[in-house]
Amino acid sequence: GTGTNSNSSKQVLSSRVAKYKILPILQSTIVQLTTVDNGLTQDVHKRECLALLPTLFSTSTSYLTPEEFQTQLSPVVELLFRVNDRAVRGSLLSRITLFAKLLD
């Protein structure tokens, strides 16, 4: 495969659990946080969202195909970039190499 390196991401979950249990929960939680508290104005929502990002991106880049990433995570990434919070944007930008090639 292209860029597949067994040392870079060890898969500790089954693909089905990651794709159909973990990722939907992460996605729905982030969508809920960013839409209920438009712009993440409350600190507790910012911290919760920030805490989910590493798991969201590592799980999605490890278990989703590029097509699945495009359809499932693209809307979430768009929502996150709309958040007016330096820490959230910094977290996104620090991981941009993980998902830049997967987004249109």
Backbone bond lengths (Angstrom), bond angles and torsions (degrees), N, CA, C in turn:
res aa  C-N    CA-C-N  psi(-1)  N-CA   C-N-CA  omega(-1)  CA-C   N-CA-C  phi
1 G - - - 1.445 - - 1.508 110.84 -
2 T 1.293 116.23 169.81 1.448 121.12 -179.28 1.512 109.76 -86.50
3 G 1.310 115.99 117.58 1.452 121.00 176.27 1.517 114.75 70.23
4 T 1.313 118.71 16.81 1.456 120.44 179.15 1.515 109.01 -80.50
5 N 1.315 116.29 122.79 1.453 121.77 -179.01 1.513 107.32 -135.75
6 S 1.323 116.80 116.53 1.456 120.71 -174.86 1.521 111.97 -63.19
7 N 1.325 117.92 -23.44 1.459 120.31 179.53 1.516 112.58 -79.66
8 S 1.336 118.30 -23.81 1.456 120.20 -173.80 1.521 112.70 -76.74
9 S 1.321 118.92 -34.47 1.466 119.61 179.84 1.516 108.99 -147.22
10 K 1.302 115.51 103.37 1.461 119.85 177.66 1.515 108.34 -83.10
11 Q 1.313 116.73 129.23 1.453 120.88 -178.60 1.522 108.85 -87.86
12 V 1.330 115.02 111.49 1.455 120.27 -178.06 1.521 111.89 -103.06
13 L 1.326 116.87 -12.78 1.458 122.08 177.30 1.523 108.76 -106.55
14 S 1.316 115.44 156.25 1.460 116.76 170.80 1.524 107.18 -71.47
15 S 1.302 115.85 150.65 1.454 121.19 -178.57 1.526 111.31 -58.30
16 R 1.333 116.64 -40.40 1.472 120.39 -179.29 1.525 111.81 -64.18
17 V 1.332 117.05 -42.85 1.468 120.75 179.37 1.525 109.91 -64.06
18 A 1.324 116.30 -45.37 1.461 120.42 -179.05 1.523 111.44 -62.42
19 K 1.329 116.73 -47.54 1.456 121.15 -174.25 1.525 114.15 -75.61
20 Y 1.321 116.77 -37.59 1.462 119.25 -170.41 1.522 114.49 -108.51
21 K 1.329 117.86 -7.21 1.463 120.94 177.81 1.527 110.96 -119.13
22 I 1.335 116.32 -61.17 1.465 121.33 -172.76 1.530 112.12 -68.32
23 L 1.329 117.27 -54.37 1.459 119.68 -176.76 1.527 113.70 -60.59
24 P 1.331 119.68 -43.65 1.470 117.91 177.82 1.531 113.45 -61.05
25 I 1.329 116.85 -35.96 1.472 119.68 177.72 1.528 110.41 -66.78
26 L 1.326 116.38 -45.16 1.466 120.22 178.51 1.523 111.06 -61.03
27 Q 1.335 115.91 -46.74 1.456 120.51 -178.72 1.528 111.13 -62.43
28 S 1.316 117.51 -48.36 1.464 119.64 -176.95 1.525 111.46 -66.04
29 T 1.328 117.10 -35.19 1.459 119.97 178.14 1.519 110.79 -65.36
30 I 1.331 117.00 -44.85 1.462 120.48 179.14 1.520 110.98 -65.13
31 V 1.328 117.18 -43.00 1.466 120.41 178.12 1.530 109.81 -61.10
32 Q 1.320 116.69 -44.44 1.460 120.49 179.79 1.532 111.11 -62.85
33 L 1.323 116.76 -45.56 1.465 119.97 179.86 1.524 112.16 -61.30
34 T 1.324 116.52 -42.57 1.463 119.76 -174.87 1.525 112.74 -80.20
35 T 1.327 118.11 -19.55 1.462 119.18 179.57 1.527 112.53 -97.65
36 V 1.326 117.64 -36.47 1.460 120.59 178.08 1.527 109.90 -68.73
37 D 1.320 116.19 -46.33 1.460 121.67 176.55 1.517 106.10 -105.66
38 N 1.315 116.03 81.23 1.463 121.83 -174.02 1.531 110.32 -53.90
39 G 1.325 115.83 115.15 1.451 121.27 179.51 1.516 113.58 85.51
40 L 1.322 117.40 7.62 1.464 122.33 179.99 1.529 111.35 50.86
41 T 1.309 117.14 61.72 1.456 121.01 -178.39 1.526 112.15 -76.90
42 Q 1.317 118.05 -24.56 1.461 120.50 -179.51 1.529 109.93 -91.33
43 D 1.331 115.31 134.25 1.466 120.59 -177.39 1.523 112.69 -58.40
44 V 1.326 117.26 -37.95 1.465 119.31 -178.96 1.525 110.88 -61.88
45 H 1.321 118.01 -37.26 1.462 121.82 178.40 1.521 110.94 -69.88
46 K 1.328 116.77 -38.17 1.467 120.30 177.44 1.517 110.52 -61.96
47 R 1.332 116.35 -47.09 1.464 120.29 -178.99 1.520 111.26 -63.44
48 E 1.327 116.26 -41.23 1.469 119.76 179.56 1.524 110.42 -64.14
49 C 1.307 116.64 -44.49 1.466 121.13 179.19 1.524 110.46 -62.54
50 L 1.327 116.90 -46.06 1.468 121.04 178.88 1.521 111.90 -60.27
51 A 1.316 116.89 -37.24 1.460 120.92 -179.15 1.522 111.83 -67.23
52 L 1.330 117.24 -27.36 1.466 121.02 -177.93 1.523 113.50 -83.61
53 L 1.318 117.23 -23.65 1.469 119.98 -172.62 1.525 114.80 -60.16
54 P 1.330 119.82 -46.73 1.478 117.52 -179.70 1.529 112.65 -58.89
55 T 1.321 116.75 -42.86 1.464 120.26 179.80 1.522 111.16 -67.81
56 L 1.326 116.53 -41.35 1.462 120.67 178.81 1.523 110.97 -57.53
57 F 1.329 117.06 -49.81 1.459 119.68 -175.53 1.523 112.91 -74.66
58 S 1.322 118.00 -39.29 1.464 117.80 179.64 1.521 111.24 -67.86
59 T 1.323 116.94 -38.74 1.469 120.07 179.13 1.521 110.78 -69.15
60 S 1.319 116.82 -45.19 1.464 119.25 -177.37 1.520 112.56 -67.36
61 T 1.324 117.68 -38.94 1.463 118.38 -179.92 1.525 111.55 -75.32
62 S 1.320 117.68 -22.05 1.467 120.73 179.07 1.526 112.64 -83.88
63 Y 1.327 117.32 -32.95 1.460 119.80 -169.31 1.523 115.49 -115.28
64 L 1.319 118.78 -15.94 1.462 119.97 -178.45 1.520 111.46 -98.20
65 T 1.323 115.75 145.63 1.462 120.57 171.09 1.531 107.19 -73.35
66 P 1.323 117.98 163.19 1.473 119.27 176.73 1.532 112.82 -55.42
67 E 1.336 116.82 -37.29 1.466 120.11 179.62 1.524 111.02 -67.55
68 E 1.327 116.58 -43.13 1.461 120.48 178.45 1.526 110.55 -64.77
69 F 1.322 116.31 -40.72 1.465 120.61 177.93 1.523 109.41 -59.57
70 Q 1.322 115.47 -45.93 1.472 120.85 -178.44 1.534 111.11 -59.04
71 T 1.321 117.09 -47.25 1.464 119.31 -175.19 1.528 112.76 -78.79
72 Q 1.319 117.74 -35.78 1.460 120.56 -174.23 1.522 113.82 -90.47
73 L 1.324 117.72 -37.82 1.460 119.50 -173.23 1.522 114.45 -101.88
74 S 1.301 117.71 -22.10 1.455 119.81 -179.67 1.535 112.25 -54.02
75 P 1.338 118.85 -46.68 1.472 118.79 178.88 1.538 113.04 -63.36
76 V 1.324 116.78 -35.08 1.465 120.95 179.32 1.531 110.16 -67.94
77 V 1.328 116.63 -43.20 1.462 120.81 179.24 1.531 109.58 -62.89
78 E 1.338 117.05 -40.94 1.466 120.36 177.08 1.523 111.14 -59.95
79 L 1.327 116.95 -45.46 1.470 120.87 177.25 1.520 111.11 -58.54
80 L 1.323 115.87 -44.38 1.461 120.16 -177.29 1.524 111.93 -65.31
81 F 1.328 117.36 -36.50 1.459 119.23 178.93 1.523 111.98 -70.56
82 R 1.316 117.61 -18.97 1.469 120.94 176.56 1.528 112.63 -80.45
83 V 1.313 116.53 -14.32 1.454 120.73 -179.58 1.526 109.06 -68.86
84 N 1.323 115.72 127.14 1.464 120.71 -178.28 1.526 109.35 -88.70
85 D 1.328 114.68 68.65 1.462 120.08 179.82 1.521 108.26 -142.90
86 R 1.295 116.26 125.57 1.465 121.89 -176.11 1.530 111.90 -61.69
87 A 1.327 117.31 -40.28 1.467 120.56 -177.89 1.532 111.44 -66.33
88 V 1.334 117.09 -41.27 1.470 120.89 179.16 1.528 109.62 -65.03
89 R 1.317 116.06 -46.85 1.472 119.27 179.38 1.526 111.45 -64.30
90 G 1.320 116.39 -39.70 1.465 120.05 177.77 1.513 111.45 -62.09
91 S 1.323 115.78 -40.21 1.461 120.37 178.15 1.525 110.70 -64.41
92 L 1.325 116.25 -41.04 1.466 120.21 177.31 1.530 110.87 -64.37
93 L 1.309 116.02 -47.21 1.458 119.75 -177.74 1.524 112.16 -65.13
94 S 1.327 117.56 -33.08 1.463 119.77 179.00 1.525 111.88 -68.94
95 R 1.325 116.48 -18.65 1.470 120.82 179.50 1.524 112.84 -109.66
96 I 1.300 116.72 11.87 1.462 119.83 -173.20 1.529 112.34 -60.63
97 T 1.322 117.83 -30.82 1.464 119.09 178.91 1.521 111.55 -66.90
98 L 1.331 117.25 -25.05 1.462 120.23 178.34 1.527 112.15 -68.38
99 F 1.331 115.68 -38.32 1.473 117.22 -171.94 1.515 115.41 -120.31
100 A 1.315 118.61 -4.76 1.468 120.17 -176.93 1.525 112.07 -58.48
101 K 1.311 117.40 -43.01 1.476 120.14 -177.52 1.529 112.00 -74.19
102 L 1.331 116.35 -13.92 1.464 120.16 -178.32 1.523 113.25 -93.88
103 L 1.310 117.34 -9.99 1.469 121.39 -179.03 1.509 110.07 -105.22
104 D 1.320 115.31 149.66 1.465 120.00 175.17 1.517 110.32 -87.13
